[in-house]
Amino acid sequence: MAQQRAVERSRLGAWLLKCNPELWDLRGLLDSGQDRLTSWAVQPGYRSRLVAPGDPVLFWVSGGGRQGLQRGIWGLGHTTAEVEPWAETEQGRWRSASASHGVRARVEIDVRLLDQPVSDDELRAAGIDGLEVQRQPFMANPSFVTSDQLAALRPLLPPWTEPPGTTAHEEEPR
């Protein structure tokens, strides 16, 4: 009998993309006044092959809270393309040139950073403590949020905007 994979599109609420501010200069991005992300590094594999344009995305900041960057949900958006092979050619916002060398795939996204992030402490206070990123914080991108988990998160999050190329004003993610 074949083993069922933990991640299946039929259970997808959102993809969760993580940022470690010790490796990638999120503070520099915020200080520049930018509030959107357009691509993110992911690990090639079966999860990445499941990503499709228009999928909801949560942007998670990990780490110990240095520079005022508390662990939690910092952005909402959608994927705008399928995952593609990628090799960094510049250091960009990576904190060291060696940090960028591991990037082998990326996904284009349209993620708006939140005015007020939702901290991990707030999530846990609301009874949300079973997210993959909370249980296994060192897993590679992308992480997976089930539709049931996303339903529990929804009251803590601002409304999601419609994926690019659609006409409605606001949409709840699938």
Summary of the structure (lengths in Angstrom):
residues: 174
radius of gyration: 15.6
end to end distance: 30.2
largest distance: 53.0
contacts: 486
relative contact order: 0.24
helix: 24%
strand: 30%
